[in-house]
Amino acid sequence: MKKSLEKRIIKIINDFFQYGKKGDEEVLIESLENVEYKSKKLIINNFEIPLEKKENIIGAILANIPLIILGEGEIKWDLPEKVVKVQRDALKLLEIGGFNELATLEIYLVIEMALRSLYSLWLGDVTQIKYGKKKIKAKDIDYRRLKLLIHNKGWSKYKVKVNGEAFPFSQGSLLSWAERFMDNKTSLAFRLAINVRNLLAHGEVEWELFPTVNSLYSSSYYSWLMFQRLKAKSQT
C-alpha cells in the first residue's frame, strides 16, 4: 500500500479509536502491507473486493478488519449458541446483500458476543462474588445476569470482585480481561472491530462499507481460538 494512503487510514482510525494501545500502529502498518488497490479492486492477502471508487477504500478496510489484521479463517459452529445465532444472522445479511452497515455490525457483534460468552464460561458453575465484607455464591450465572445482579444490589461496580478478580463491567474492561486469551494481533483486531461496531450502533459511520464473508470467517475462527485457549488453561 502507498505510504500516503497508509498514513490517511491510520489518521482516520486514530480519530475514532477509543480502545487504542501502545504498539497498535506498528501492527496496523504491518497488516496494511498486504493490502493494495489495483484495477478497481481492493486486494487483501490475494482476496479481491470490487471497488469502483478509490474513496471507498476506507469503508472496505473498516468492514474487513479481522481479515486484514488476522488473515483468513473459517466459520466455527462449536461456539456458544448466542454467538452461533449472530453468525447465522450475519450470513443471511451477506447473502441477501444491500445491507452493508447491518452486515458489518453483525459480523463484529460475533466478536462482542464471543467476549461476553467467554467470560460467562470462565465464571464456572459456581461463581464467587465479593463486595466489601459481603460474599455470595451464584450458580449458573452468565455475564449479563451478573451485571444485572450487581446493579440490583446497588453495589459500586468498581468494588466488586468476581472469582478473585475485578469485575469487567464495561466493554473496554471486558476486552482487557479477555486479552489473556489473545495475541497482540487478535487484541488489536477485536478492539478496533468493536469500536467500529459502536460507531455503527450510534449512526456515526461516515464511510460506505463493503463487508465480506471472509471477514465473518476470520471473526468466527479467531473468536473460537479464545475458547480453545480458555479450555487449555482450565485443564492445566
N, C-alpha and C positions, 0 to 999 in steps of 0.2 A: 504494500500500500504506500502511496506517496506520502511523504512526511507532512506536507501541508494539510492533507485530508486527515491524517492520523492526529495531528495537533487539534484540528477542529472538532473531531469526535471526542477526544479527551476533554476538551474545554466544555463541550455540551454536557458530557457526563458529570463533570465536576460541578456544573451549575445546579444540578439537582440531586447529586448522590449524597443521601443522608447518612448512609452507613459506611462511608469510605474509611479506609485504614492505611497506615503507612505501608508502602510496598505494593499497593494496588496498581499504581500507574505502570510500574515495571512489568507486572504480569499482563496488564492490558496491552501494552506496546508489543510484547512478545506474541500475544494472541492475534493481534491485528496484522502481524506479518504474514499470516495465512489467508488474508482477505484481500481481494483486489476487484476493481470494477473494470470490465473489459467487454466490448461488443454488446453494450446494453444488458449486461449480466453482472450480478454481484456473485463472485466465486468465493466460497468458504470451504477450504480444505477439499477442493475439487467438486464440491456440491454447488450447483448453479441456481440462482434466483433471478428470474427475468425482471429487469427494471428498465422501463422506457426512459425514465428521467434520472439524471445523476443526482439530483437533490433528494431523491428517495433513499439514498444510501443510508442515511442516519436512521430512518424508520425501519429499514430492513435489518440493520445491525441491532437496534434495540429490541426487536421482536425475536431475535435469534441468539441471545446472549449465551445460553448454555452450549449451543452448537459451536459458537466461535471460541469460547474460552476452554471448554472441556473436550470438544471433539464429538464424534458420533457416538450414539448409544443405541439402546433398543428398549422397546416398551416392556415393562415388567408388570405382570398381573398378580404376583405373590406379594402384594403390598396390602396394608390395611384397607378395609372396604371404603373408607372415606376418601382415600387417595385414588383408589380404583375408579370410584364414581366420577371424580373430577377428570380423570384421564379419558373416560368414555365420553363425557360432555365435550372435552377439548377435541377429540377425534371427530365427533359429529359436526362441530362447528367448522373444522378444517375441511371436512368432506363436502359440506353444503357450500362453503365459500361465501365471500361477500361480507363476512362479519369479522374483519381482521382484528379490530380492537378487542372484541369479546373473546376471540380465539386466543389472542396473546394473553389476555387476563386469565383465561382458564389454564393455559399452559403453565403460567407462573404460579397459579393457585395450587397446582400439583406440588410445587416445592413448599409452599406455605403449609399445606395440609400435611405434607410429609414431616415437616418440622414439629407440628403440633402432635401428630401421631407418634413420632419418635419419642417425644417427651412422655406421652401417655404410656408407652410401652416401658420406658425407663422407670416409671413410678412403681411398677410391680403390682402384685396382687394386694399387698397391704402397704399403704403409704404413711410414713411418719411425718406429722406436721407439728411444728413448734412455733409458738408465738409468745415471746417473753417466757414466763414460767408455765404457760399452758402447753400441754402436749396432748394431741389426739391422734388416733389411727383411723384411716379411711380405707375401706375395702373397694376394690374395683372402680377407682375414680380415674377420670381422664383429665386432660389439661383444661378443657372448657369448664367442666364441673368443679374443678379445683379453684379456678379463678372465681367462679360464682360463690363457692363456699366462703372464700376469703372475703369477698365483697359483702355477703350477707351477714357475716360476723362482725363487720365494721372494723376489721383489722387493717393496720397500715401494711400495704403490700411490700414496703421496703424492709419490714422487720420479720417477715415470715421465712422460716426455714423448712425446706421440704427434703426429706431423706438426708438431712445434714447440710444442705446447700441452700443458698439464697434462691428464692422463687423467681424464675424469669417471667415477670408479669407482662412485659412489653414485647413487641415484635423484635426490637433491637436486642433486648436481653436474651430472648429465646434463640436468636441467631448466634449470639456469643456463646450461649450454653452448648449449642449443637456443634460448635467448631471442633470439639474433641473427636468428632466422628468425620471430619473433613480434612482434606489437604488445602493448601493455600489457593489453588485454582478453583476448587469447588466452593470455598468460602466466598471468594470474590464473585463468582458466577451467581451464587444464590443470593448474596446481599444485593447485588445490582439488579437481578431479575425481580426480586421482591420490591425494590424501590420503584421500578417501572410499573409493577402491578399496582402499587399505591397511587401513582400518578394517574393510571387508567381509572381506578376506582373513584377518583375525585375529578375526572374530566380534565386533567391538566396536561395531557399529552398533545404536543404541538406538531407531531410528525405523522405522516401516513405510514402505517405499519404493514409489514409483509411477513407474517409468521409462517413457519413451515412445519410439517410433521416431523422433520428431523430434529427440530428444537424440542418438540414434545418427547421424542425418543431419548434425547440427552437428559432432559429434566427427569424423566422416569428412571432411567438407568442410574444416574448419579444420586438420586434420592434413595433408590433401592440399596446402593452401596452403603449408605449411612446405617441402614438397618442391619446389614451384614456385619458392619464393624461393631455395632451395639451387641449383637449376638455373640461375636467373637470375644468381646470384653467380658460379657456376663459369664462366659464359660471358663475364664481364667481365674 
